[in-house]
Amino acid sequence: MAYIIDGKKISSEIKEELKETVAQLKEDGVSACLAVIQVGNDPASSVYVGNKKKACAFIGIDSKSYELPEETTQEELLGLIDELNQDPAVDGILVQLPIPAHMDEKEVIHAISPAKDVDGFHPQSVGALSIGEEGFVSCTPAGIIQLLKRSNIEIEGKECVVVGRSNIVGKPMAMLLLRENGTVTICHSRTKDLREVCKRADILVAAIGKPRFFDDSYVKDGAVVIDVGIHRGEDGKLCGDVDYAKVVDKVSAITPVPGGVGPMTIAMLMNNCVEAAKRKR
Ligand code: GUN
C-alpha cells in the first residue's frame, strides 16, 4: 500500500509552527510584513493572491496589498518596488506572475531586493542556492523537500529524477535534491528515452506540465512519486502530471492532486517571510 503524502496536513503543521514563531518575534518587538503586488485582474492570480493574504492573516504576518490596473507602466511598477525595497517595515515583496504582456518580467524580478525576495526568483537567490550560500529558495521545490523530510523519506544516495527544467521548479528542485546528497538527473522535452530514465528513479519529481502524462510504465516498483502538476481534466476534476490511479499501487509513496505539493507553496512563502523578518532582528 502506498503511503499518501498529505500536503494539506504538513502545510498546516508548518503554518502552526510559523504562527508560534511570529508570536515570539512579536514579544521581541519584531513584526513581519509581506507586500503583495498584483497587476491586472487575472482571476486565477486573484485567487492565489487572496490565499496568500489569508495565510499571512492566519500566521500573524502583516500584509500590504497593491492591486494595480492592467495599464500600469513598467516605470510605475519599478517605482513601487523601489519604494518597498527602501521601506524598513516591509520584509518581503511578491509580484504575482504572470504580469501583463507589455511589461518586462525579467526586469521586475531583478528589481526586487534579494533581501526581500521571498519568492526566491532573483538571480542572486538562484545563484546562492547553486553554490550553497544563504538565500531565499523558490517555494514549490522548498516545499517538496519538506514533504519528503517530514514523511521520513531519505534523499541521500537516492536516484532522483526531475522532469521539467523551469527556473521556478525544475532547476531549483534539482539543486535542492543535490544539496541533500541525492544523485540527480534533470529531464525535459528533448530527453531521449524519458521512460527509461524515469524508471531508474527512487524519487521521481513530475513537473512536465501535461495532465496524467506519467503512467505506471514510467515508474519503478517502490518509487516515491512527487506530482507538481495541477490541471483541470476533461472530466472536470483536478489532476496532476501523474496518472494517479495507474501508479498508486506500484509506488511506496505519492503526493495526491489536489492536496499534495500545492498547499506547500504558500506554507514555504510564509516561511520565507518569517525568515526575512528574523534576519531584520
Ligand atoms: N504565479 C504562479 N505561481 C507563483 C509564485 O509562486 N510566485 C509568484 N510571484 N507568482 C506566481
Boltz pocket constraint, residues with backbone or C-beta under 6 A from the ligand:
constraints:
  - pocket:
      binder: B
      contacts: [[A, 94], [A, 95], [A, 96], [A, 97], [A, 98], [A, 119], [A, 139], [A, 265]]
      max_distance: 6.0
